[in-house]
Amino acid sequence: MKPSLSRRDFLKTGSALVISFSLAPELAFGQAKPAPLPGSLNNNRMLDSWLRVDADGTVTIFTGKIELGQGIGTALTQIAADELDVDLKRIRIVHGDTALTPNEGQTAGSQSVEQSGTALRFACAEARGILLGAAAAKLGVAATDITVSDGTCRAPGGKSAAYWDLVADANFKREASATVKPKPAAEHKWVGKSILRRDIPKKMTGGAAYVQDVRLPGMVFGRVVRPPSPGAQLVSVDEAAVKRMPGVVAVVRDGSFLGVAAQREEQAIKAREALKKSAQWKESESLPPSGDALYEHLMTKVNAVDSVVNEKTSATAAAPARTLNATYTRPFQVHGSIGPSCAVAQWREGKLTVWTHSQGVFPLRGDLAQVFATDPANIHCIHAESAGCYGHNGADDVALDAALIARATGGRPVKLQWMRDDEFQWEPYGSAMVMKLSGGLDAQGNVVSWTHDVWSHPHNNRPGARDGVNLLASWHLEKPSKAPFPVDPPMPTGGGERNSIPLYDFPNQKVVKHFVPEMTMRTSALRTLGGYANVFALESFIDELAFAAGADPVEFRLRHLKDPRAKAVIEAAAQRAGWQPGAKGDGMRGRGFAFSKYKNLACYVAVVADVEVDRTSGKVRVTRAVSAVDAGQIVNPDGVVNQIEGGIIQSASWTLMEAVRYDRTRVTTRSWADYPIIHFGDVPQVEVVLLDRPEERFLGVGEGSQGPAAAAIANALFSATGKRLRALPFSPERVKQALA
């Protein structure tokens, strides 16, 4: 893979409509605030930030969102192709490049198609109007008389002009107005079709698909040596002996940061082992208690910031005839990316280029600039795919590691990859959580009162904070960067409280978040943030209330819902799965149901899970899962199915197997032997029903199925055994204990 072109060089290639990438100028004092624009157009208001047309017959679209396996590179080209009336083959796409693309922050929250897709839809619709105007002037006809096919504009008399012939006559260097109405669904040629993913061929054939495949002239290989535990201080290390090892180019020690670069990768690994063996550290007991004691610690032993997330009361609702209470827990969990985090960095004349699989190249650039005390303009971050993680794993941290080592290599690029123990011990975890619920039933078995309290550490300590640097190595340097005070995403999307507000029509309800910023275990974004655990708790408790009311779980949910789209996905999942009201498990097999609307803003998902329980070993296996999904207008049906399937499989792994192990000093999870994940033999059969709504807006789908899948598994386990498990994961040991 060659280094990306600079912005100036890129814009010289071909005769492009676009001659610069400039954001809207800052408002003059007293000037009225501009009208809001749809999606990510609002913060990236220039048309030329989003697309260019070249004289060679191609169109390039630009997005600040990045491809990490969710298929957005294909979906966004479908949207652009429809609005521009060009063939998909003509469209190139550039993801996440601080020199080329709009700044769309983080690729997170299942918002790529929702935000970037909406922006591209309106930008391309407006660009088409500009091109039609240029064609009309050239052909001497009214724009309304022109038809367009694959970028060729034809007048009634047969004259034609292609987009690529109009590059000198049309100007995209203008602020978008979003006044050109995108096409109705009936006129779409590409949106709504299962187009083959454009990123798959290289991945399947061994092409240059990942950051690990970057090869640069003179490149050397790096490794880091992390402290053995959080807060450990480096006392001594034998640098001289390592410098004499074969192939070693540089040994870097800066405070408690240790790293090495070598000519070959195996030499770097050997040098890392030598550094690790000789290093002496001062450690302390700083980690929280583990097991059940963790949750008591989270609720009572650390200071929490309490806030009411949602509250409503009814003066006419009946008093509860019966009240149920339950507490659910989730442990610390890792991303478990199959490929370790990796980056390539190179310094030239005081400027840094980083190839990174960060999910936010612009926030990363800002944090790197703070660490190196330089202007962000001196840092170029280029996205290159790696193993996906859907959240904040080590991708940003390893970028800083590579840059620190590259400072010592005399301008030679450094490819630095974490080892597996680096990944497990030092990536940010998904927070441990406690959800305490209470629900009251009236005499008719309807829910009349509901409370949901959630305790959680932060779910968003990514780069880009206002008051510090969120990069691991920056805290270990001789002159450390300030770590920002932990925060959590605010509502309406939320962090720890995400999906804690029930969609059900409960007359009296109160949801309270107990935010615990103090964290000796580093936490940040893991796919769905708090949504996975909150939906697990909420939908498990709905089943408990339905059981107490003697009601069928599906009928009980429908009874308490007003949203017709919510009802439709529930009914569709139940129908496809062959749900039988009143059916019971047989002691080993059971079926469970769950539903949610991700973030209460994105896609609707219902899941039916079938499980088998080995009562001797305690192993639970999900044999089949059926899901129904309403994601608004569906751009690529196969892409949506892939996301739902992947979410259910990942959730099954989280729910049945995954938990970080540690003692009071060190994380003891260091390899796959310490952190089992689901294997192919245990992957369930998954069926997905899509409820396409072409007239509706895009709804994010990438994180929609994890929460309801977990709750459906929990409810199926209860159906099978009559035992209610409320502590994740449902490991064989925990299941055997419950059955005993």
N, C-alpha and C positions, 0 to 999 in steps of 0.2 A: 504494500500500500504506500503510495507516494504522499508526501506532505501536502496538505490542502493549499490551494492558491490563496494569496492574500485577496482582500476584497477588491483592491484596484486591479490586480491581475485577472481575477475572476470576471470582472465586468468588462475587461478588454476582449474576452474570448467571444468571437462572433460579433455580429452587428446587433446589439441588444436594444430592445425598447428601454430597458432600465439602465440609467447611467449612474445611479448612486443609491445607497441605502441610508436614508436619513429619517429619523423619527420626527414627529411633529415638534416644531419649535416651542420653547417654553412660553407660557403666556406672559404678555407684558402686564405690568402692574395695573390692576383695575379692569383688565380685559375679562369679558364674560367667559365662564367655563364652557368648553365646547360640549355639544350634545353627545350623550353616550352612544357608542357604536357597539354592534353585536360581537360577542365572544372576545377573542384576543385582539380584535381590531381596535378596541377601546384604548389600549396602551401602546399599540403599534399602528399608528393611523395612516401611514403612507402606503399607497398601493404598491410602490416599488419595493417595499419590504417583503412582499408576499409572492410576487411572481415576476418573471421576465420572459420575453419571447425573443428567440434568436433567428437570425437569417438562415440558419441551417435547418429550419423546420422543426425545431424542438421548443418545448416550454419547460422552464424550470420553476418549480414552486419551492417556497422556503417555509420551514416551520421551526419554531423554537422547541417543539415537543420532540421527543426522541423515541426511536424504535427499540423496545426491549423485549420483543417477542409477542406483543399484543396485536400486531398487524396494522398499526396506524399508517405506516408508509404506503400500504396498498389502499386503505380506506380513503386517505386524503387525496390520493391521485384520482380515485373514482369521483369524488366530489368535484375536483377541479376539472376533470375531463367533461363532465356533464355541463357545468356552467360555461365552459369555453367552447363546447362543441368540437373537441379534438379527440383523436384516438388515444387510448391509454399508452400506447407504445411511444408516443411523442413526448410523454411527460417524464421529466427527471425530478427528483426530490432531494433537497438538502436538509438534513436534520441538525439541530443543535450545534451551531458553529458561531462563536462570538464575533467572528469577522464577517459573517454572511447573513445570518438569520435574525428574525425578530426575537426579542427577549420575551419569552413566555414563562419565565420562572422555572418552576419544577414541573416535570412530567409526573403528575401525581393525582390521586383522587378520582381516577377514571374520567378525566376531563379532557383528554386529548381531542377526540372527535367533537365533543361538546363545545370546546373553546376554540381550538385551532381549526377544526372542520367548519365551524360556523364562520370564523373569520375568512377562511379561504373561499367559502361559498359566496359570501358577499363581495369579496375582493375580485374574484374571478367573474362574477356576474357584471360588476362595474367595468372591469377590463374589457369584457366582451362588448359592452356598449361603446366604449371608446374606440375599439377596433372597427366596429360596424360603422361608426361615424366617419372614421378615416377611409374605410372602403367606399362608403356612399359618396364622399367628396371625390375620390379618385375615379369612380365609375359613373358619376353624374346621375345618380338615382337617389331616391329616398331610402333611408336606412331601413324603414319598415318593409321595403320591397325586396330586401336582400335575404337570401337563405344561406345558411352556413352548414357545411359538411366537412368534418375533419380539418377545420381551420381554413377552408377555402370559402370565400364569400362570393356568391353568384347573383348577378343582376338578372332581371327578366329577359333581357335580350341575349343572354349567354355570356356576356363579359364576366370576368372573374378576377379576384385579387385575393391572394392568401395572406394570412396574418404575417408571415415572414417577409412578404413584399411591402409591408406597411410600417416597418420598424422606424422609418424616418418621419412618418406622418402622424404617429400616435404618441402620446406622452403619459406615462404612468407616474411621473414624478409629481404627484399631487396627493392631497389628503383625501382619503376615502370618505364618501358621503353615506354609503349604505342605503342610498335611495333607489338603486336599481333592484327590482324585486327578483330574487332567484327563481329558477324554473319550478313549476309545480311538479309533483311526483309523476304525473302522467307523461311528462316529457323526458323523464330520465332514461338514459340508455345504459348507464353503468351502475348508478346507485341502486341498491336492492339486489344486485347479482353477486353470486359467490365467485369472485375473481381470485385466481391463484395468487398466493402471496409472492411478492417480488423479492423478498429477502430470503426465501427458502432455498433456491437452487444452490447458491454458494455454500450454504450451511450443510447441505446434503452431499455435496460433491467435493468438499475439502478446499473450497476457494477461500480467498482472503475476506472472511466474513466478520472476524472479531478483532478486538484490540490486540489479542495475543498474536495475530497474524501480521501486525505492523512490522515492517522491516525497513530500516533506514541505514544509509551508509555510515560505517564506523560504529554501529550500535553495540553497546555493552549491556550486561545483565546485572540487575540489582536484587538484593534481598535486605530485609530489616530484621533486627533482633528487638523484640518487644520486652518490656518489663514482665516479670513472672506474675505480677498481680497489680491491680489498680493502686496507684499511689506509691509504688515501689520506686526507690531512688538508686541510681547507679553509683556504686562505690568505687569500683576499679574494673579494668579490662585490659587484656594484653593485646593492644593494637599492633605493636611491632611484629609479633609473631604472625599475625594474620596478614600483614602487608607483605611478608616474605613468601606467602603461599603462591603456588602456580596460578598465573592468569589474573591475579588481583590487581585492579587498576586504582582503586581508592578505598580507604576505610574512613567512614565519617562518624565522628562522635561529637555531639552537641548537646550538652546537658545529659539527659537520660535517653536521648535518641541515638541509636546505633544502627549503622547500615554499611553495606559493602557493595562494590561494583567489580565485576570481573569480565574477562574476555568471553567466557562461555558460561552458560547457565549452570551446568553442574559444578563449575568452579565457584560460582557465587553461592550455591547451596552448601558446598563444603566449607567455604569461608564463614558463612553464617553459623554453621554448627560449631566451628572453632571459636568464634566470638561468643556465642551463647555459652559454651562450656567454660570459658575463662572469665565471664562477667560475674561480678559479685554485686548483690543487691541488698538493700535494706528494705524489709517488708513489714507490714502491720496488718492486723485483723480489721478490715474495713467493710467487709461485705455483710449484707443482712442475713438473718437466719433463713434456713431453707425449709422445704416441706410445708406442713400446715402452719408452722410458726411464722412463716413469711407473711401470711395473710393477716394474722393478728397484729404483726408488726406494722404492716401497711395501714391498718385501720386505726391503731391506737398509739404506736410508739414514735411516729414521725409527724411533724406539723403539716397539716393540710389546709389548703385554701378552699373554703366551702362556697358554693354558689348554687342558686336555684336555676336549673336549666329550663324548667317548664312547670307551670302550675295552673290548674283550673279547678273551680269548685262549682257545685250545683246545689241550690237550695231545695230542689224538688226531688232529687234522687233518694231512693229508699236507703235506710241504714243497713249495713251489712248484717246478714243473718249468720255468716260464717267468714272467718278471716284465716288466710294461709300466709305463711312466711317461709322464705327459702333464701339461702346464700349460695352463690356460685363463684367459682374461682378459676383463674387462668394463670399459668406460670410464666416466667420469662421464656421467650422462644426466639430462635435465630431465623434468619432468612434461609439458611441452608442452600445458598447458591452452589450448584454443582461445580462450576468453574470458579477458582479463587479470584479475588479482585486483582486488577492489573492496570497499569498505566505506562505510557511512554512519555518521557520528558526530555526537552533539549533547551539549553541556554545558548543564545547567540547575541553577542554585543549588548548584553544587559536585558535582552528580551527572552521571554519564556514561552515555549509552545508545549502544550500538553494534549496528548491523545487519551481520551478518558471515556469510561462508560458511566460517568455521572448522569443522574437524571435531571441535573440543572447546571448547564455549563456556565451560565451567567452568574448565578450565586457562587459557584465554585471559583470563578475568576475573581470575584470580589474578595473572597476569603484568602485566596492565594496572594492577592495584592497586599492585603494587610500583613500577612506573615513576612513577605519579602520587602515590605515598606516601599512599594513602587506603585506607579499609576496603573490602574486596570488596563489602560491602553497598551501597556507593555506585555500583557499576557494574552495569549491566544489559546482558547480551549476548543478542541474539536471532538465531537462525539464519535466514538467508535464502539460498536456493540460488544458486549461480553455476556456472560451468563446472566439472565434476567433475575431481578430480585423483587420488583414491585415494592419499593420502599427504599430505606436508607441503609445500605450495607456498607462495605468498605471501599466502594468505588471512589468517593471523594477523598478519603483518607490516603489511599494508595497513590493518588495523584500528587499529593504533597510529599509523600515518601520519595517518589521518583524525582520530583523537582529538587528536593534537598540533596539527594545523592548526585544528581546531574550537575550541581554546582561545583562538584569536585572532580569532574571528568574532562575538563578542558574543552568544553563545547561538544563532546561526543554525546549522542542521545543514549538514554538509559531506559531499558524496559524492565520494570520492576513488578514482580508478581508476589502476592502473599502466599505463604504456606498454609496448609489446612489449619494448623493450630492458631496461626494469626487470625484466620477468619472466625473460628469458633470463639476464641477468647476475647477478641477486640472489636468485632463489628458491633454496631448499636443493636440492642435487642428490642423485640416487641415487649412492652411493659407487662409485668405481672399485674393482675387486676382482681378486684373483689366487687361483686354485684349483689346487693342485698335487696330483695324484693318482698313486697307485701301486697296482697290482693283480697278484697272483700267481695263476697257473693251475696246477692239478695235471695229471697225465698224462692224465686223462680230460676235461680242458677245463673243470673246475669252479673257481670262484673260492675260494681258500683263504686269501688274505690281502688286506687292503685298507687303504690310508691315504688321508686327505683332509686337506690343510692349506689353510686359507683366510686370506688377508690382507684386511683391510677397515677403512675408516674407520667412524665411527658411523652407525647407521641410524635413530636416534631422538633428535633434538634439538628436540623440540616444546616448546611452552609447558607449564608445569606441573612443571618440575624443582624439586628441593628447595632448591638453593643458588644461585639466580640467575634471570635473565630470558632467555628464548629468543625475543626479538623484535628484529629487525634494527635499527630506528631507535634503540632504547634504547642501543646500543653507540656510536652516533655523536653523542650529546648532549654538551653541555658538561660535565655531570655524568653520565657513562655508568653504566648498570647493569652489574652483574657478569654476565659470561657464564658459565653453569654449566660445570663440568668435563664434557666429553663422556662419555656413557654409551651402552650398547647394551642392548636388551631382553634379560633373562636367559632361559635355557632354563626351561621346555620349548619356548616359542615361538621365542625367540632373535632375533637381529638379523643380524649378518654371518654367523653360523653356521646360520641357518635352513635347514632341509632338507639339511644336510650329512651327517646320519646316514643311512646307507642303510637302507631297509626290507628289503633282501635279506638272506638268511640266510648271512652270511659268517662262518666260524668265528673268524677273527682279523681284527680291525679296530681302527683308531684314527683319531679325528678330532680335529684340533687347530685352535683358533682363535687367530690372531695379530691382536689388536685394536690398531689404530693410532689413538689418540685425537688425535694432532697432525694438524691439518687446516687448511691455508690456503684450500682450496676448501671452502666451507660445504656440509656434507652432512646429510641427515636422511632421513625416511621417503619412499620412492618405492614404489609398489604392489609388494607381496611382500617388501620389504626384501631380505635376502640370498637369499631363496628362488629368485628367478629365475636368478641366476648359478650358485648351487650345483646346482640341478637341471639346468641347461644342462651344467655340467661333469660331474656324476655320470652323467647318462643318456647323454651323448656317450661317456664312458669305458666304460660298460657295453657300448655298441655296439662300441667298439674291442676290448674283451676278447672279445666274441662273435665278431667277425671273426677274431681271432687263434686262437680255439678252433674255427673252422670251423663255427660254430653259427648257426642262424637267430636273429635278435635277439628275436623274440617267444618262441620256445621257450626261449631262454637265460634270459630274465627269469622265465618261469613256473617253470623248473627251480630257481631260487634263491629262490622265494617260498613262504611258508607261509600268509600271510593270505588266506583264501578271498575276501574282498571285493576285495582287490587283484587277485587272479587273475581275478575276474569282470569287472572293468572292462577289463583287458587283452584278455581273450577277446572281450568285446563290441565293443571298438573295432576289433580285427583282423577280426572277422566282418563288421561293417558296411562297413569299408573294402575288403573283398575281399582281404585280405592273402594273398600267395602266398609260402610259404616258399621261400627260395632264389632268389627273383626278383632280377634285377640291373638297374641303370640302363643307359641306352643312350648315355651321354656327355653328354646334354642334359637328360634327364628321370630323376628318381629318387624313391624313396619312403623315408621314415624313420619310426621309431617311438620313443615315449618315454612314461614313466609317472611319476607321483609321488602322494604323499598330502600335501597342503599342510600345512606345519608338522609333519608326521607325526602330526597331531591332527585335521585337518579333512577336506575332501572328497578322495576318490580321483578322479584324472583320468588317462586315457590318451589320447594324441593320435597320429594317423597323418597325416603331411604329405606331399603331393606337390609337387615343385618342378620348375620349368623354368629352365635356365641358358642365357643368351645368351653363348656363348663369345667372341664378338667384343667386346661391350661389358662383359661381366662381370656384367651385371645378373641377379639371382636373383629369381624370382617364385614365390610360393606359389600354386598353382592350386586346390588342394583341401585341406581339413583335416577329418578325422573325429575326433570325440571321444566318449568314453564317460565318464559321471560317476556316482558314488555319493555323494550328499550327505545320506545318512540319509533321514529323512522330508522330502519335498519339499513346501513350502508352496505355491509358485506355479511350476509347471513352466515357463511361458513366461519368468518372471523368471530361473530358473536357466539356461535356454538363452541368454538375453540376456547373462548374465554370462560364460558360457563363450565365446560368440561374440566378445564384446568383448575378452576377455582374449587370445584367439588372434590377433585382428587387431592389438591393441596390441603383443603380443609379436612379431609379424611385423615391425612397424615398428621396435621396439627392435633386433631381431636383425639386420635387413638394412640399417638406415639411421642409427640415432641415436647421436651422440657429441658432447659439448661440446668446442668448440675454444677454445684459449687460448694465450697466450705466457707468458713468465715474469712479466709485469706485469698484463695485462688478460685478461679473458674476451672473446674475439673473436666468439663467437656472440651476435648481437644481433637477428636477424630470421629469418623462415622461410626466407629464401634461404640462411642459414648453418646451418640445422638442418632438413634435409628429413625429413618424416614420410610415412607411407604415404598414397597417394591412392586415391580410389574405384576407379579403373581397375585397381589392383593388389590390391584386397581379394579374398581367396580365397573360394571357395564353402565354406561351413562346414556340417557336419552334426553334430548332437548326439544321442547316445543317453542317455536317463536311466534309471538303475537305482534306482527308487524303493523305499525300505525304510521303510514306514509305522511299523513296530515299533521303529525306531531313533531316536536323538536327532538333532536338527538338526546338520548339519555345515556350517561356513562355506564359501562357494563363490566369493565375488567375486574371489579371487586364486589360484584353483586351477589355471588353465590356462596361465598365462604361462610358467612354467618348462618343463613338458613340451612346449609348443609350440616354444620355442626349440631344445630338444634334438632334437625331431623334424625341424625344419628343417635343423639341422646334420647329422643323420644322413641325411636325404634328399639333401643336397648331396654328401655322401660317396658315397652310392649312385649319384648321377648322374655324378660326375666322377672318383671314385677319389681325390679330394684331401680331406684332413681339415683343416678350418679350426677353430682353437681360440681365435681372438681375435675378439671382438665389436667392432663389427658386421661383417657379411659385405658390406661395401661393394663396388661394382663394381671399384674400384681393388685391393682386397684379393683379390677373386676372380680377377681377371686375373693378378695376381702369382702366385697359387697355381697357376693353369692353365699359366702360362709355365714 
